[in-house]
């Protein structure tokens, strides 16, 4: 990043497996789209949705969807949010730190 945008790698296909890792919680609609065994047009979903895995989805889909929805309501109830990046991560002073 210090060398400018010309040195950044080209953007690739998003990693379907990491979507739940990059968000604190998925909304019920996002969880439905992500965990459904059928194709929903989600970016990168061909990495994780294969026909040979369909028998596993009979168990995994209800389980994952139930856990995701319960976790969503826990996040809303207790106001769980992502931690802000540390000040050391910024090259300059962040806009919300100027006082």
N, CA, C and O atoms as a GROMACS GRO file, in nm:
protein
  396
    1UNK      N    1   0.082  -0.119   0.000
    1UNK     CA    2   0.000   0.000   0.000
    1UNK      C    3   0.087   0.126   0.000
    1UNK      O    4   0.045   0.229  -0.053
    2UNK      N    5   0.204   0.119   0.058
    2UNK     CA    6   0.290   0.237   0.064
    2UNK      C    7   0.344   0.273  -0.074
    2UNK      O    8   0.390   0.386  -0.094
    3UNK      N    9   0.339   0.181  -0.170
    3UNK     CA   10   0.394   0.206  -0.302
    3UNK      C   11   0.289   0.259  -0.400
    3UNK      O   12   0.320   0.283  -0.516
    4UNK      N   13   0.167   0.277  -0.355
    4UNK     CA   14   0.063   0.331  -0.440
    4UNK      C   15  -0.026   0.223  -0.499
    4UNK      O   16   0.003   0.104  -0.486
    5UNK      N   17  -0.133   0.265  -0.564
    5UNK     CA   18  -0.229   0.168  -0.617
    5UNK      C   19  -0.177   0.087  -0.735
    5UNK      O   20  -0.233  -0.018  -0.766
    6UNK      N   21  -0.070   0.133  -0.800
    6UNK     CA   22  -0.017   0.059  -0.916
    6UNK      C   23   0.045  -0.074  -0.876
    6UNK      O   24   0.054  -0.164  -0.959
    7UNK      N   25   0.088  -0.088  -0.752
    7UNK     CA   26   0.155  -0.210  -0.706
    7UNK      C   27   0.059  -0.310  -0.641
    7UNK      O   28   0.101  -0.419  -0.602
    8UNK      N   29  -0.068  -0.275  -0.629
    8UNK     CA   30  -0.165  -0.364  -0.566
    8UNK      C   31  -0.196  -0.481  -0.659
    8UNK      O   32  -0.198  -0.464  -0.781
    9UNK      N   33  -0.221  -0.600  -0.604
    9UNK     CA   34  -0.258  -0.713  -0.690
    9UNK      C   35  -0.396  -0.690  -0.752
    9UNK      O   36  -0.479  -0.622  -0.693
   10UNK      N   37  -0.419  -0.747  -0.869
   10UNK     CA   38  -0.552  -0.730  -0.931
   10UNK      C   39  -0.658  -0.800  -0.847
   10UNK      O   40  -0.632  -0.906  -0.790
   11UNK      N   41  -0.777  -0.743  -0.840
   11UNK     CA   42  -0.883  -0.807  -0.762
   11UNK      C   43  -0.924  -0.939  -0.826
   11UNK      O   44  -0.939  -0.948  -0.948
   12UNK      N   45  -0.940  -1.040  -0.744
   12UNK     CA   46  -0.981  -1.170  -0.793
   12UNK      C   47  -1.124  -1.201  -0.753
   12UNK      O   48  -1.196  -1.114  -0.702
   13UNK      N   49  -1.164  -1.324  -0.776
   13UNK     CA   50  -1.298  -1.366  -0.738
   13UNK      C   51  -1.308  -1.369  -0.586
   13UNK      O   52  -1.216  -1.418  -0.520
   14UNK      N   53  -1.417  -1.318  -0.528
   14UNK     CA   54  -1.429  -1.321  -0.383
   14UNK      C   55  -1.434  -1.464  -0.332
   14UNK      O   56  -1.486  -1.554  -0.399
   15UNK      N   57  -1.380  -1.485  -0.214
   15UNK     CA   58  -1.376  -1.619  -0.156
   15UNK      C   59  -1.508  -1.645  -0.083
   15UNK      O   60  -1.538  -1.583   0.019
   16UNK      N   61  -1.586  -1.737  -0.137
   16UNK     CA   62  -1.719  -1.768  -0.084
   16UNK      C   63  -1.710  -1.822   0.058
   16UNK      O   64  -1.798  -1.794   0.140
   17UNK      N   65  -1.607  -1.899   0.087
   17UNK     CA   66  -1.593  -1.961   0.219
   17UNK      C   67  -1.569  -1.858   0.328
   17UNK      O   68  -1.602  -1.883   0.444
   18UNK      N   69  -1.512  -1.742   0.294
   18UNK     CA   70  -1.474  -1.644   0.396
   18UNK      C   71  -1.580  -1.539   0.422
   18UNK      O   72  -1.561  -1.453   0.508
   19UNK      N   73  -1.693  -1.543   0.352
   19UNK     CA   74  -1.796  -1.441   0.374
   19UNK      C   75  -1.839  -1.433   0.520
   19UNK      O   76  -1.846  -1.322   0.574
   20UNK      N   77  -1.870  -1.544   0.588
   20UNK     CA   78  -1.908  -1.531   0.729
   20UNK      C   79  -1.793  -1.486   0.818
   20UNK      O   80  -1.817  -1.440   0.930
   21UNK      N   81  -1.669  -1.498   0.772
   21UNK     CA   82  -1.555  -1.456   0.854
   21UNK      C   83  -1.532  -1.306   0.846
   21UNK      O   84  -1.474  -1.248   0.938
   22UNK      N   85  -1.578  -1.241   0.738
   22UNK     CA   86  -1.553  -1.099   0.720
   22UNK      C   87  -1.664  -1.011   0.776
   22UNK      O   88  -1.651  -0.889   0.780
   23UNK      N   89  -1.771  -1.072   0.818
   23UNK     CA   90  -1.882  -0.998   0.879
   23UNK      C   91  -1.904  -1.050   1.020
   23UNK      O   92  -1.892  -1.170   1.045
   24UNK      N   93  -1.934  -0.961   1.111
   24UNK     CA   94  -1.962  -1.003   1.249
   24UNK      C   95  -2.085  -1.092   1.251
   24UNK      O   96  -2.086  -1.196   1.317
   25UNK      N   97  -2.189  -1.051   1.180
   25UNK     CA   98  -2.308  -1.134   1.169
   25UNK      C   99  -2.371  -1.113   1.032
   25UNK      O  100  -2.358  -1.006   0.972
   26UNK      N  101  -2.437  -1.215   0.983
   26UNK     CA  102  -2.510  -1.206   0.856
   26UNK      C  103  -2.656  -1.178   0.888
   26UNK      O  104  -2.712  -1.236   0.982
   27UNK      N  105  -2.718  -1.090   0.811
   27UNK     CA  106  -2.861  -1.068   0.829
   27UNK      C  107  -2.934  -1.197   0.788
   27UNK      O  108  -2.875  -1.279   0.718
   28UNK      N  109  -3.058  -1.215   0.830
   28UNK     CA  110  -3.129  -1.336   0.788
   28UNK      C  111  -3.134  -1.354   0.636
   28UNK      O  112  -3.124  -1.467   0.587
   29UNK      N  113  -3.148  -1.246   0.560
   29UNK     CA  114  -3.150  -1.256   0.414
   29UNK      C  115  -3.013  -1.299   0.361
   29UNK      O  116  -3.004  -1.383   0.271
   30UNK      N  117  -2.905  -1.242   0.416
   30UNK     CA  118  -2.770  -1.282   0.375
   30UNK      C  119  -2.741  -1.427   0.412
   30UNK      O  120  -2.680  -1.500   0.335
   31UNK      N  121  -2.785  -1.469   0.530
   31UNK     CA  122  -2.764  -1.608   0.573
   31UNK      C  123  -2.841  -1.703   0.482
   31UNK      O  124  -2.788  -1.807   0.443
   32UNK      N  125  -2.964  -1.669   0.447
   32UNK     CA  126  -3.043  -1.752   0.357
   32UNK      C  127  -2.971  -1.768   0.223
   32UNK      O  128  -2.960  -1.878   0.171
   33UNK      N  129  -2.923  -1.654   0.166
   33UNK     CA  130  -2.853  -1.658   0.038
   33UNK      C  131  -2.724  -1.737   0.046
   33UNK      O  132  -2.690  -1.812  -0.045
   34UNK      N  133  -2.651  -1.721   0.157
   34UNK     CA  134  -2.519  -1.783   0.168
   34UNK      C  135  -2.529  -1.933   0.195
   34UNK      O  136  -2.453  -2.011   0.136
   35UNK      N  137  -2.620  -1.975   0.280
   35UNK     CA  138  -2.625  -2.115   0.322
   35UNK      C  139  -2.721  -2.200   0.239
   35UNK      O  140  -2.725  -2.322   0.257
   36UNK      N  141  -2.798  -2.140   0.148
   36UNK     CA  142  -2.890  -2.219   0.065
   36UNK      C  143  -2.810  -2.311  -0.027
   36UNK      O  144  -2.709  -2.269  -0.084
   37UNK      N  145  -2.853  -2.437  -0.042
   37UNK     CA  146  -2.777  -2.530  -0.126
   37UNK      C  147  -2.793  -2.503  -0.275
   37UNK      O  148  -2.714  -2.555  -0.354
   38UNK      N  149  -2.891  -2.426  -0.316
   38UNK     CA  150  -2.908  -2.395  -0.457
   38UNK      C  151  -2.833  -2.267  -0.492
   38UNK      O  152  -2.794  -2.191  -0.403
   39UNK      N  153  -2.813  -2.245  -0.620
   39UNK     CA  154  -2.739  -2.128  -0.668
   39UNK      C  155  -2.823  -2.002  -0.650
   39UNK      O  156  -2.940  -1.998  -0.689
   40UNK      N  157  -2.763  -1.900  -0.592
   40UNK     CA  158  -2.836  -1.775  -0.567
   40UNK      C  159  -2.772  -1.656  -0.637
   40UNK      O  160  -2.823  -1.544  -0.626
   41UNK      N  161  -2.662  -1.676  -0.707
   41UNK     CA  162  -2.595  -1.567  -0.775
   41UNK      C  163  -2.498  -1.491  -0.686
   41UNK      O  164  -2.450  -1.384  -0.723
   42UNK      N  165  -2.470  -1.545  -0.568
   42UNK     CA  166  -2.377  -1.481  -0.476
   42UNK      C  167  -2.236  -1.487  -0.535
   42UNK      O  168  -2.198  -1.590  -0.591
   43UNK      N  169  -2.155  -1.380  -0.524
   43UNK     CA  170  -2.020  -1.382  -0.580
   43UNK      C  171  -1.935  -1.493  -0.520
   43UNK      O  172  -1.927  -1.507  -0.398
   44UNK      N  173  -1.872  -1.572  -0.606
   44UNK     CA  174  -1.780  -1.676  -0.562
   44UNK      C  175  -1.847  -1.802  -0.510
   44UNK      O  176  -1.778  -1.887  -0.454
   45UNK      N  177  -1.978  -1.817  -0.527
   45UNK     CA  178  -2.045  -1.931  -0.466
   45UNK      C  179  -2.010  -2.064  -0.532
   45UNK      O  180  -2.032  -2.169  -0.471
   46UNK      N  181  -1.957  -2.064  -0.652
   46UNK     CA  182  -1.920  -2.189  -0.718
   46UNK      C  183  -1.807  -2.258  -0.644
   46UNK      O  184  -1.784  -2.377  -0.665
   47UNK      N  185  -1.735  -2.186  -0.557
   47UNK     CA  186  -1.629  -2.247  -0.477
   47UNK      C  187  -1.686  -2.341  -0.372
   47UNK      O  188  -1.621  -2.439  -0.336
   48UNK      N  189  -1.805  -2.314  -0.323
   48UNK     CA  190  -1.857  -2.390  -0.210
   48UNK      C  191  -1.979  -2.473  -0.238
   48UNK      O  192  -2.012  -2.561  -0.158
   49UNK      N  193  -2.048  -2.449  -0.347
   49UNK     CA  194  -2.172  -2.522  -0.374
   49UNK      C  195  -2.148  -2.621  -0.488
   49UNK      O  196  -2.148  -2.583  -0.605
   50UNK      N  197  -2.129  -2.744  -0.453
   50UNK     CA  198  -2.106  -2.850  -0.550
   50UNK      C  199  -2.220  -2.952  -0.540
   50UNK      O  200  -2.278  -2.969  -0.432
   51UNK      N  201  -2.251  -3.017  -0.650
   51UNK     CA  202  -2.363  -3.112  -0.651
   51UNK      C  203  -2.340  -3.231  -0.558
   51UNK      O  204  -2.436  -3.281  -0.498
   52UNK      N  205  -2.216  -3.277  -0.544
   52UNK     CA  206  -2.191  -3.393  -0.459
   52UNK      C  207  -2.213  -3.361  -0.312
   52UNK      O  208  -2.223  -3.452  -0.229
   53UNK      N  209  -2.220  -3.233  -0.277
   53UNK     CA  210  -2.241  -3.194  -0.138
   53UNK      C  211  -2.389  -3.184  -0.100
   53UNK      O  212  -2.420  -3.160   0.017
   54UNK      N  213  -2.479  -3.202  -0.195
   54UNK     CA  214  -2.622  -3.186  -0.166
   54UNK      C  215  -2.672  -3.274  -0.052
   54UNK      O  216  -2.752  -3.226   0.028
   55UNK      N  217  -2.629  -3.400  -0.038
   55UNK     CA  218  -2.677  -3.478   0.078
   55UNK      C  219  -2.638  -3.416   0.212
   55UNK      O  220  -2.712  -3.427   0.310
   56UNK      N  221  -2.523  -3.351   0.218
   56UNK     CA  222  -2.480  -3.288   0.343
   56UNK      C  223  -2.566  -3.166   0.376
   56UNK      O  224  -2.585  -3.132   0.493
   57UNK      N  225  -2.618  -3.100   0.273
   57UNK     CA  226  -2.696  -2.979   0.295
   57UNK      C  227  -2.827  -3.008   0.366
   57UNK      O  228  -2.884  -2.919   0.429
   58UNK      N  229  -2.875  -3.133   0.359
   58UNK     CA  230  -2.999  -3.168   0.430
   58UNK      C  231  -2.984  -3.146   0.580
   58UNK      O  232  -3.081  -3.114   0.649
   59UNK      N  233  -2.862  -3.162   0.630
   59UNK     CA  234  -2.834  -3.140   0.772
   59UNK      C  235  -2.774  -3.001   0.793
   59UNK      O  236  -2.812  -2.930   0.886
   60UNK      N  237  -2.680  -2.964   0.707
   60UNK     CA  238  -2.606  -2.839   0.727
   60UNK      C  239  -2.690  -2.713   0.706
   60UNK      O  240  -2.675  -2.615   0.778
   61UNK      N  241  -2.779  -2.715   0.607
   61UNK     CA  242  -2.857  -2.595   0.579
   61UNK      C  243  -2.944  -2.553   0.697
   61UNK      O  244  -2.937  -2.437   0.739
   62UNK      N  245  -3.026  -2.642   0.754
   62UNK     CA  246  -3.106  -2.597   0.870
   62UNK      C  247  -3.020  -2.559   0.990
   62UNK      O  248  -3.051  -2.464   1.061
   63UNK      N  249  -2.913  -2.634   1.012
   63UNK     CA  250  -2.825  -2.605   1.126
   63UNK      C  251  -2.758  -2.468   1.109
   63UNK      O  252  -2.765  -2.384   1.199
   64UNK      N  253  -2.694  -2.446   0.995
   64UNK     CA  254  -2.622  -2.320   0.971
   64UNK      C  255  -2.718  -2.201   0.972
   64UNK      O  256  -2.686  -2.096   1.027
   65UNK      N  257  -2.834  -2.218   0.911
   65UNK     CA  258  -2.929  -2.108   0.906
   65UNK      C  259  -2.982  -2.074   1.046
   65UNK      O  260  -2.996  -1.957   1.081
   66UNK      N  261  -3.010  -2.176   1.126
   66UNK     CA  262  -3.058  -2.154   1.263
   66UNK      C  263  -2.952  -2.084   1.347
   66UNK      O  264  -2.983  -1.989   1.419
   67UNK      N  265  -2.829  -2.130   1.339
   67UNK     CA  266  -2.720  -2.068   1.416
   67UNK      C  267  -2.697  -1.925   1.369
   67UNK      O  268  -2.677  -1.836   1.452
   68UNK      N  269  -2.699  -1.901   1.238
   68UNK     CA  270  -2.676  -1.765   1.186
   68UNK      C  271  -2.786  -1.669   1.231
   68UNK      O  272  -2.757  -1.555   1.267
   69UNK      N  273  -2.910  -1.714   1.229
   69UNK     CA  274  -3.020  -1.626   1.271
   69UNK      C  275  -3.015  -1.600   1.421
   69UNK      O  276  -3.039  -1.488   1.466
   70UNK      N  277  -2.985  -1.704   1.499
   70UNK     CA  278  -2.970  -1.684   1.645
   70UNK      C  279  -2.856  -1.587   1.675
   70UNK      O  280  -2.870  -1.499   1.760
   71UNK      N  281  -2.744  -1.603   1.606
   71UNK     CA  282  -2.629  -1.514   1.627
   71UNK      C  283  -2.663  -1.372   1.585
   71UNK      O  284  -2.618  -1.276   1.648
   72UNK      N  285  -2.742  -1.355   1.479
   72UNK     CA  286  -2.784  -1.222   1.435
   72UNK      C  287  -2.862  -1.152   1.546
   72UNK      O  288  -2.839  -1.035   1.575
   73UNK      N  289  -2.956  -1.225   1.608
   73UNK     CA  290  -3.036  -1.164   1.714
   73UNK      C  291  -2.954  -1.138   1.840
   73UNK      O  292  -2.980  -1.040   1.910
   74UNK      N  293  -2.856  -1.221   1.870
   74UNK     CA  294  -2.765  -1.195   1.982
   74UNK      C  295  -2.685  -1.068   1.954
   74UNK      O  296  -2.667  -0.985   2.043
   75UNK      N  297  -2.638  -1.053   1.830
   75UNK     CA  298  -2.562  -0.932   1.794
   75UNK      C  299  -2.649  -0.807   1.806
   75UNK      O  300  -2.602  -0.703   1.853
   76UNK      N  301  -2.774  -0.816   1.764
   76UNK     CA  302  -2.864  -0.700   1.775
   76UNK      C  303  -2.899  -0.671   1.921
   76UNK      O  304  -2.905  -0.555   1.962
   77UNK      N  305  -2.921  -0.776   1.999
   77UNK     CA  306  -2.961  -0.759   2.138
   77UNK      C  307  -2.849  -0.696   2.222
   77UNK      O  308  -2.875  -0.607   2.302
   78UNK      N  309  -2.726  -0.742   2.202
   78UNK     CA  310  -2.613  -0.694   2.281
   78UNK      C  311  -2.526  -0.592   2.208
   78UNK      O  312  -2.419  -0.556   2.255
   79UNK      N  313  -2.573  -0.545   2.091
   79UNK     CA  314  -2.504  -0.442   2.014
   79UNK      C  315  -2.359  -0.481   1.982
   79UNK      O  316  -2.266  -0.403   2.004
   80UNK      N  317  -2.340  -0.601   1.931
   80UNK     CA  318  -2.207  -0.650   1.894
   80UNK      C  319  -2.169  -0.588   1.760
   80UNK      O  320  -2.245  -0.597   1.663
   81UNK      N  321  -2.052  -0.526   1.755
   81UNK     CA  322  -2.004  -0.461   1.632
   81UNK      C  323  -1.856  -0.492   1.613
   81UNK      O  324  -1.788  -0.534   1.707
   82UNK      N  325  -1.809  -0.470   1.493
   82UNK     CA  326  -1.666  -0.489   1.465
   82UNK      C  327  -1.586  -0.381   1.537
   82UNK      O  328  -1.631  -0.267   1.549
   83UNK      N  329  -1.470  -0.418   1.583
   83UNK     CA  330  -1.382  -0.321   1.649
   83UNK      C  331  -1.324  -0.227   1.545
   83UNK      O  332  -1.293  -0.269   1.433
   84UNK      N  333  -1.308  -0.099   1.578
   84UNK     CA  334  -1.247  -0.007   1.482
   84UNK      C  335  -1.099  -0.040   1.465
   84UNK      O  336  -1.036  -0.094   1.556
   85UNK      N  337  -1.044  -0.008   1.349
   85UNK     CA  338  -0.901  -0.035   1.329
   85UNK      C  339  -0.817   0.050   1.424
   85UNK      O  340  -0.858   0.160   1.460
   86UNK      N  341  -0.700   0.000   1.465
   86UNK     CA  342  -0.616   0.080   1.555
   86UNK      C  343  -0.563   0.204   1.484
   86UNK      O  344  -0.550   0.207   1.362
   87UNK      N  345  -0.533   0.306   1.562
   87UNK     CA  346  -0.484   0.433   1.507
   87UNK      C  347  -0.354   0.412   1.432
   87UNK      O  348  -0.326   0.483   1.335
   88UNK      N  349  -0.272   0.315   1.475
   88UNK     CA  350  -0.144   0.290   1.410
   88UNK      C  351  -0.162   0.241   1.266
   88UNK      O  352  -0.067   0.245   1.188
   89UNK      N  353  -0.281   0.194   1.230
   89UNK     CA  354  -0.305   0.141   1.096
   89UNK      C  355  -0.319   0.253   0.993
   89UNK      O  356  -0.305   0.228   0.873
   90UNK      N  357  -0.345   0.373   1.036
   90UNK     CA  358  -0.364   0.485   0.945
   90UNK      C  359  -0.231   0.555   0.919
   90UNK      O  360  -0.147   0.566   1.008
   91UNK      N  361  -0.214   0.602   0.794
   91UNK     CA  362  -0.093   0.679   0.762
   91UNK      C  363  -0.103   0.820   0.818
   91UNK      O  364  -0.005   0.874   0.868
   92UNK      N  365  -0.221   0.878   0.809
   92UNK     CA  366  -0.244   1.011   0.864
   92UNK      C  367  -0.337   1.000   0.983
   92UNK      O  368  -0.366   0.890   1.030
   93UNK      N  369  -0.384   1.111   1.030
   93UNK     CA  370  -0.478   1.111   1.142
   93UNK      C  371  -0.617   1.083   1.086
   93UNK      O  372  -0.660   1.151   0.993
   94UNK      N  373  -0.690   0.983   1.141
   94UNK     CA  374  -0.825   0.956   1.090
   94UNK      C  375  -0.919   1.072   1.118
   94UNK      O  376  -0.898   1.148   1.212
   95UNK      N  377  -1.022   1.085   1.036
   95UNK     CA  378  -1.114   1.198   1.046
   95UNK      C  379  -1.186   1.203   1.180
   95UNK      O  380  -1.209   1.311   1.234
   96UNK      N  381  -1.221   1.086   1.236
   96UNK     CA  382  -1.296   1.088   1.362
   96UNK      C  383  -1.205   1.104   1.484
   96UNK      O  384  -1.256   1.114   1.595
   97UNK      N  385  -1.073   1.106   1.467
   97UNK     CA  386  -0.981   1.122   1.580
   97UNK      C  387  -0.936   1.267   1.598
   97UNK      O  388  -0.868   1.300   1.696
   98UNK      N  389  -0.974   1.352   1.505
   98UNK     CA  390  -0.934   1.494   1.516
   98UNK      C  391  -1.022   1.563   1.619
   98UNK      O  392  -1.144   1.572   1.603
   99UNK      N  393  -0.960   1.612   1.722
   99UNK     CA  394  -1.037   1.681   1.827
   99UNK      C  395  -0.963   1.803   1.873
   99UNK      O  396  -1.011   1.875   1.961
   0.00000   0.00000   0.00000
